[in-house]
């Protein structure tokens, strides 16, 4: 009887944590604005071009979103910047000696789960700026424009926190993962 009660309590707690995690994931989807740059192809040159374009856009958007403190303001300001993002991407493509067209869109797009260290962005639909270079058939690069988690360096294709940002403490985690990492011991007499 005593063991059954403990098992039921643990099961109930686990179900509660799963439900809280689902709510946290919904909040994550609604509180970030992503950048998604898709290369023309997977050739070495097109992949390098994608990173050059990404660098220019990230630099531009860091300035544009510098004092933004909420996701709605970030989305509104970014929508206003779409023509500037397009112009910036096109200029970098031309500067690198290519004549690919570029499309810049903003909407909700499906993203797979991404894990970077302890940060998890669950699979789902996120608001994003999508930059499609040429045919858009190559591997892509993504980051989070707001809060500012994008990197400027082409050397890194991952995700990190901007230490200078007011959001440097922002983390996205799966609580269940943290719980499973901890050793849970139940003792009975």
Secondary structure, 3 states (H helix, E strand, C coil): CHHHHHHHHHHHHHHHHHHHHHHHHHHHHHHCEEEEEECCCCCHHHHHHHHHHHHHHHHHHHHHCCCCCCHHHHHHHHHHHHHHHHHHHHHHHHHCCCCCCEEEEEEEEEECCEEECCEEECCEEEEEEEEEECCCCCCEEEEEEECCCCCCCCCCCCCCCCCCCCCCCCCCCCHHHHHHHCCCCCCCC
